[in-house]
């Protein structure tokens, strides 16, 4: 397939590399000319403007947007709408709020353009080697692009979630669950740290990663982080949040669903910014390992990446 791709940050850049390896033709655009140039060296077509990008697409045109949620998405869509043709498909692969997605899809539909919301998980490793993708919007458009999602994802790692907004809603809830899981892992290691035993956290994480009920990628990432420093002394305990956990709690309140574990994990991120706790360091380390998210360095209060 021929795809226009807008947004070449940490995730977007790796996704384009993956698409190129799978044999897709990709026209790329970003505010960073360096990122565009580096992908052009790998076989992508460079677009200096949105006009240039759309002109380089087939009919119907397919455009993947991978930019931060909020105003950046609206800005890109406002720039694209006058350039796209009826029947073209836009995919929002970022972490947009599902209600914003529903409104944007309706706006594009009035112009004859289809918007698919594609909640994308798997971190930097997934973007490069096989992601997990949850898609909402037109079933017909999803079916036409199913080979694209198949190429981008690990086996059985993609699916159609429902009408417009469903993909981003499922991804939002996924991130809420992620908050709770990381919080539980952090608290467990906090108790181990306080046990009075000379416990090696890397060894514990390795053992728990192999055959235990709580094995999984997050535990493997914990092992990786502890391998760097068993006390995580390079980290401060402040944990950032990118919004999806808050949105999950808000949705639960709106729909009358009790999610106490997820809610507590969100509030714990707030409290982490005014205290020093080993469990918070573990969560900060996990975020950095899977997504390259910045962290507060121990002792200096400055974010690192």
C-alpha positions in Angstrom: 0.0 0.0 0.0 1.0 3.6 -0.4 0.5 5.6 2.8 1.1 9.2 3.8 2.5 9.4 7.4 2.5 12.6 9.4 4.3 12.7 12.8 7.8 11.1 13.0 8.4 11.2 16.8 9.6 8.2 18.8 6.6 6.0 17.8 5.9 7.3 14.3 9.5 7.1 13.1 9.8 3.4 14.2 6.4 2.6 12.6 7.5 4.0 9.3 10.7 1.9 9.4 8.5 -1.1 10.0 6.2 -0.2 7.1 9.1 0.2 4.8 10.5 -3.2 5.8 7.1 -4.7 5.0 7.2 -3.4 1.5 4.8 -0.4 1.8 5.4 2.9 0.1 5.4 5.7 2.6 5.3 9.4 2.0 6.5 11.1 5.2 6.0 14.6 6.7 7.1 16.1 10.0 8.2 19.4 11.5 11.6 17.8 11.9 13.4 17.8 8.5 16.1 15.6 10.0 13.5 12.8 10.7 12.1 13.2 7.2 15.6 13.0 5.7 16.7 9.9 7.7 13.6 8.0 6.6 14.1 9.2 3.0 17.5 7.5 3.2 15.7 4.3 4.1 13.3 4.5 1.1 10.5 6.8 2.2 9.4 9.7 0.0 9.9 13.0 1.6 7.1 15.6 1.6 8.0 19.2 2.5 4.3 20.1 3.0 0.9 18.6 3.5 0.1 19.5 -0.1 3.2 17.6 -1.3 2.2 14.6 0.8 -1.4 14.4 -0.5 -0.3 14.9 -4.1 2.0 11.8 -3.7 -0.8 9.4 -2.7 -2.9 7.0 -4.7 -6.7 7.0 -4.9 -8.2 6.6 -2.4 -5.6 8.3 -0.3 -4.5 6.9 3.0 -3.0 9.2 5.6 -1.8 8.0 9.1 -1.5 10.8 11.7 0.8 10.1 14.7 0.9 13.4 16.6 0.1 14.3 20.2 -3.5 14.3 21.3 -5.4 17.6 21.3 -4.7 20.7 19.3 -2.0 19.1 17.2 -4.5 16.6 15.7 -7.0 19.3 14.9 -4.3 21.4 13.3 -3.2 18.5 11.0 -6.8 17.7 10.1 -7.7 21.3 9.4 -4.7 21.4 7.0 -5.6 18.1 5.3 -9.4 18.5 4.8 -9.1 21.0 1.9 -6.5 18.8 0.2 -8.2 15.3 0.5 -10.7 13.9 -1.8 -14.0 12.1 -1.1 -13.3 8.5 -0.3 -9.9 9.2 1.3 -9.1 7.6 4.7 -7.4 9.3 7.6 -6.1 7.2 10.6 -5.5 8.8 13.9 -2.9 6.5 15.6 -2.3 8.7 18.6 -4.0 8.7 22.1 -6.8 11.1 21.3 -9.8 11.3 23.6 -12.5 9.1 22.2 -15.1 11.9 22.4 -12.9 14.2 20.3 -12.5 11.4 17.8 -16.3 11.0 17.5 -16.6 14.7 16.7 -13.7 14.7 14.3 -15.1 11.7 12.4 -18.4 13.4 12.0 -16.7 16.5 10.7 -14.7 14.5 8.1 -17.7 12.5 7.1 -19.4 15.7 6.0 -16.6 16.1 3.6 -16.8 12.5 2.4 -13.6 11.5 4.2 -13.4 8.6 6.6 -11.6 8.8 10.0 -10.4 5.6 11.7 -9.2 5.8 15.3 -6.3 3.4 15.9 -5.3 3.0 19.5 -1.7 1.9 19.3 0.2 0.0 22.1 3.4 -1.9 22.5 5.8 1.0 23.2 8.9 1.7 21.1 9.7 -2.0 20.7 6.2 -2.6 19.3 6.3 0.3 16.9 9.5 -1.1 15.4 8.8 -4.8 15.4 5.1 -5.4 15.9 2.5 -3.3 17.7 -0.9 -3.9 19.2 -3.7 -1.9 17.5 -7.3 -1.3 18.4 -9.4 0.2 15.5 -12.7 2.1 15.6 -14.7 3.7 12.8 -16.1 2.4 9.5 -16.0 -1.4 9.3 -15.7 -1.1 5.5 -12.6 1.1 5.8 -11.1 -1.2 8.4 -11.6 -4.2 6.2 -9.9 -2.4 3.2 -6.9 -1.6 5.4 -6.7 -4.9 7.3 -3.5 -5.9 5.5 -1.9 -2.7 6.7 -2.8 -3.4 10.3 -1.7 -7.0 10.0 1.7 -5.9 8.8 2.1 -3.4 11.6 1.2 -5.8 14.4 2.2 -9.0 16.1 0.1 -12.0 15.4 -3.4 -11.6 16.7 -2.4 -8.1 17.9 -5.0 -6.0 16.1 -8.8 -5.9 15.7 -11.9 -4.0 15.0 -13.4 -2.5 18.2 -16.6 -0.9 16.9 -17.9 2.5 15.6 -16.0 5.7 15.6 -14.3 6.4 19.0 -14.3 2.7 20.0 -10.6 2.2 19.2 -9.5 5.1 21.2 -11.9 4.2 24.1 -10.4 0.7 24.2 -6.9 2.1 24.2 -7.8 4.5 26.9 -9.1 1.7 29.2 -5.9 -0.3 28.2 -3.8 2.5 29.5 -5.8 2.6 32.7 -5.2 -1.1 33.3 -1.6 -0.5 32.6 -1.5 2.2 35.3 -2.9 -0.3 37.8 -0.6 -3.1 36.8 2.5 -0.9 37.1 1.4 0.4 40.5 1.0 -3.2 41.8 4.4 -4.1 40.6 5.9 -1.0 42.1 4.3 -1.6 45.5 5.5 -5.2 45.5 9.1 -4.2 45.0 8.7 -1.5 47.6 7.7 -4.1 50.1 10.7 -6.3 49.1 13.0 -3.3 49.5 11.7 -2.8 53.0 11.8 -6.5 53.9 15.1 -6.5 55.8 16.4 -9.3 53.5 19.3 -8.8 51.1 16.9 -9.3 48.1 18.2 -8.7 44.6 15.4 -7.1 42.7 16.8 -8.1 39.3 16.8 -11.7 40.3 13.2 -11.5 41.6 12.0 -9.9 38.4 13.8 -12.6 36.3 12.2 -15.4 38.3 8.8 -13.8 38.3 9.1 -13.4 34.5 9.5 -17.1 33.9 6.6 -19.3 34.8 4.9 -17.3 37.5 1.3 -16.2 37.4 2.4 -12.5 37.2 4.9 -13.0 34.4 4.7 -10.7 31.4 6.4 -7.8 29.5 6.2 -5.3 32.4 8.0 -7.8 34.6 10.7 -8.3 31.9 11.1 -4.5 31.8 11.4 -4.4 35.5 14.3 -6.9 35.3 15.9 -4.7 32.6 15.6 -1.6 34.7 17.0 -3.3 37.8 19.9 -4.7 35.7 21.0 -1.1 35.2 20.8 -0.2 38.9 19.3 -2.5 41.5 18.2 0.5 43.6 17.1 2.7 40.7 19.2 5.5 42.2 19.3 7.4 39.0 15.6 8.0 39.2 13.5 10.5 41.1 10.1 9.2 42.3 7.9 11.7 40.4 5.7 9.9 37.8 4.3 11.9 34.9 0.9 11.0 33.4 -0.1 11.6 29.8 -3.8 11.9 30.4 -5.3 8.5 29.5 -5.5 7.4 33.1 -7.4 10.5 34.1 -9.8 10.0 31.1 -10.4 6.4 32.2 -11.4 7.6 35.6 -13.6 10.3 34.1 -15.3 7.8 31.9 -15.9 5.4 34.8 -17.6 8.3 36.8 -19.8 9.1 33.8 -20.9 5.5 33.3 -21.1 4.6 37.0 -18.5 1.8 36.9 -16.3 1.2 39.9 -12.5 1.1 39.1 -10.8 1.7 42.4 -7.5 0.1 41.5 -7.1 2.3 38.4 -8.3 5.4 40.2 -5.9 4.9 43.0 -3.0 4.4 40.6 -3.8 7.8 38.9 -4.0 9.6 42.3 -0.7 7.9 43.3 1.0 9.5 40.3 -0.1 12.9 41.6 1.2 12.2 45.1 4.5 10.9 43.7 5.4 14.4 42.8 5.7 15.5 46.5 7.3 12.4 48.1 10.1 9.9 47.6 9.1 6.3 47.4 10.7 3.2 45.9 7.4 2.0 44.4 7.1 5.3 42.5 10.7 4.9 41.2 9.8 1.4 39.9 6.7 2.8 38.0 8.9 5.6 36.5 11.5 3.1 35.4 8.8 0.9 33.7 7.4 3.9 31.8 10.9 4.8 30.6 11.7 1.2 29.6 8.6 0.6 27.4 7.9 4.0 26.0 11.1 6.1 26.4 9.1 8.5 28.6 11.2 11.1 30.4 11.8 10.8 34.1 12.9 13.1 37.0 16.6 12.4 37.8 17.3 11.7 41.4 18.3 14.8 43.3 18.2 17.4 40.6 14.5 17.8 39.8 15.1 17.9 36.1 13.5 15.7 33.6 15.7 13.3 31.7 15.1 11.1 28.6 
